[in-house]
Amino acid sequence: MNSQIRIPEVRLIDEEEKVLGVVPTAQAMQMAQERGLDLVEVQPTAKPSVCRLMDYKKFLYRQSKAKKQSKPSADKLKSVQFSMRISEHDLETKARRTGEFLTKGHRVKIQLVIRGRENAHRELVQPQIDKFISSVPVEAVMDAPPKRLPGGMFFILRKKERKNTATTVTQNQDQVKDSHVKNK
């Protein structure tokens, strides 16, 4: 970068991606100073080396932003826990929160805590799970069947992926049109 480039000639590219040709390094540095930019060597192995006029700090900033965006943030696993004795409103709140997580692309681990004599009534567990899943506002599917733990059960939900969104939208529009025709 700038004075660290020790090659006599460079192939120069300006800030607008135009190739200016092969120029002496001193002239390239002078052009960079006149424009208030940096001379950055982008391909040192090429003959002659390729240098670009750019704002180096802005370049580094854009690289760091691109690196952050490329990281998959949707791989996070969120957790929601409730017991067999959860009240109706609390269950709806947990389901709504689960829907928010699923909408953001996260997978959600649902943990159903079973305590004491509730273990003797394991037949009540599946209806509670079904009730919870049906109250989640987003279409979700289980990754695997519920697994038993010493203190309860857990399963992981993920957002159901739509394969044919275009046909689904048109089918919904047709249903709306049909309902309007029937209402008239």
C-alpha positions in Angstrom: 0.0 0.0 0.0 1.2 3.5 -0.9 5.0 3.8 -0.2 5.4 0.1 0.6 5.1 -0.7 -3.1 8.7 -1.2 -4.4 8.0 -2.2 -8.0 9.0 0.2 -10.8 5.8 -0.1 -12.9 2.2 -1.1 -12.1 -1.0 -1.8 -14.0 -3.3 0.9 -12.6 -7.0 0.7 -12.0 -8.8 3.8 -10.9 -11.7 4.1 -8.3 -14.3 3.7 -11.1 -12.8 0.3 -12.2 -11.3 1.8 -15.4 -7.9 0.4 -16.4 -5.5 3.3 -16.8 -2.7 1.0 -18.2 0.9 0.4 -17.1 2.3 3.5 -15.4 5.4 4.2 -13.2 4.8 3.6 -9.5 5.8 7.2 -8.6 3.2 8.5 -11.1 0.5 6.2 -9.6 1.3 7.4 -6.1 1.1 11.0 -7.2 -2.3 10.3 -8.8 -3.5 8.7 -5.6 -2.4 11.7 -3.5 -4.1 14.1 -5.9 -7.4 12.3 -5.6 -7.1 11.8 -1.8 -7.0 8.0 -2.2 -4.6 5.1 -1.4 -2.6 3.1 -3.9 -3.3 -0.6 -3.0 -1.6 -3.6 -4.6 -4.4 -6.1 -5.4 -2.4 -8.7 -7.5 1.2 -8.7 -6.6 1.9 -11.9 -8.6 0.8 -10.5 -11.9 3.4 -9.1 -14.4 3.3 -6.1 -13.9 1.5 -6.0 -10.5 -2.0 -4.7 -10.5 -2.7 -1.7 -8.2 -6.0 0.1 -7.5 -6.8 3.6 -6.4 -9.2 3.3 -3.5 -10.0 4.6 0.0 -8.3 1.7 1.9 -10.2 2.3 5.2 -13.5 2.2 3.3 -12.4 -1.0 1.6 -11.6 -2.6 5.0 -14.9 -1.5 6.4 -16.8 -3.0 3.5 -14.9 -6.3 3.8 -15.7 -6.6 7.5 -19.4 -5.9 6.7 -19.5 -8.5 4.0 -17.8 -11.0 6.3 -20.4 -10.4 9.0 -23.3 -10.7 6.6 -21.9 -14.0 5.2 -22.0 -15.6 8.7 -25.2 -17.6 9.0 -27.0 -16.1 12.0 -30.0 -18.3 11.6 -28.2 -21.3 12.9 -28.9 -20.3 16.5 -30.9 -22.6 18.6 -33.3 -20.9 20.9 -35.0 -22.6 23.9 -38.5 -22.5 25.3 -39.4 -24.4 28.5 -42.8 -25.0 30.1 -44.4 -27.6 32.4 -47.5 -29.7 32.2 -49.3 -27.3 34.6 -48.8 -24.2 32.4 -51.8 -21.9 32.2 -53.6 -21.2 28.9 -52.3 -17.6 28.6 -48.7 -18.5 29.5 -48.8 -21.3 26.9 -50.1 -18.8 24.2 -47.3 -16.4 25.2 -44.6 -19.1 24.9 -46.1 -20.2 21.5 -46.1 -16.6 20.2 -42.5 -16.1 21.3 -41.6 -19.4 19.6 -43.3 -18.1 16.4 -41.1 -15.0 16.6 -38.0 -17.1 16.8 -39.1 -19.3 13.9 -39.9 -16.2 11.8 -36.3 -15.0 12.3 -35.0 -18.3 11.0 -33.9 -19.8 14.3 -34.6 -23.4 15.4 -36.4 -23.7 18.7 -35.8 -26.3 21.4 -39.0 -27.0 23.3 -38.6 -28.5 26.7 -41.6 -29.9 28.5 -40.8 -30.3 32.2 -42.6 -33.2 33.9 -42.4 -33.3 37.7 -43.4 -35.8 40.4 -46.7 -37.6 39.8 -47.0 -36.2 36.3 -44.6 -39.0 35.3 -47.3 -41.5 36.0 -49.6 -39.8 33.5 -47.3 -39.8 30.4 -50.4 -40.2 28.2 -51.2 -36.5 28.9 -47.9 -35.4 27.4 -48.6 -35.8 23.7 -51.9 -33.8 23.8 -50.0 -31.0 25.6 -47.3 -31.1 22.9 -50.0 -31.0 20.1 -51.8 -28.1 21.8 -48.5 -26.1 21.9 -47.6 -26.8 18.3 -51.1 -25.9 17.1 -50.9 -22.6 19.0 -47.6 -21.5 17.3 -48.6 -18.8 14.8 -46.0 -20.0 12.2 -46.1 -23.3 10.4 -43.5 -25.4 12.1 -42.3 -29.0 11.9 -40.4 -31.2 14.3 -36.9 -32.2 13.4 -37.3 -35.5 15.2 -39.9 -37.1 17.4 -39.9 -35.9 21.1 -37.1 -37.4 23.2 -37.4 -38.3 26.8 -35.2 -36.8 29.5 -35.1 -37.7 33.2 -37.1 -34.6 34.0 -39.3 -34.4 31.0 -39.2 -34.3 27.2 -37.8 -32.1 24.5 -38.1 -31.7 20.7 -36.8 -29.2 18.2 -39.0 -27.1 15.9 -38.0 -25.4 12.7 -40.0 -23.3 10.3 -41.7 -25.3 7.6 -40.2 -24.5 4.2 -42.5 -23.7 1.4 -41.5 -25.3 -1.9 -44.0 -23.7 -4.2 -44.8 -20.3 -2.9 -46.1 -19.0 -6.2 -48.7 -21.7 -6.5 -49.7 -21.3 -2.9 -50.2 -17.5 -3.4 -52.3 -18.0 -6.5 -54.4 -20.8 -4.8 -55.1 -18.4 -2.0 -56.1 -15.6 -4.4 -58.4 -18.1 -6.2 -60.0 -19.0 -2.9 -60.5 -15.4 -2.0 -62.1 -14.7 -5.4 -64.4 -17.8 -5.0 -65.5 -16.6 -1.5 -66.4 -13.2 -3.0 -68.4 -14.8 -5.7 -70.3 -17.0 -3.2 -71.0 -14.0 -0.9 -72.7 -12.0 -3.7 
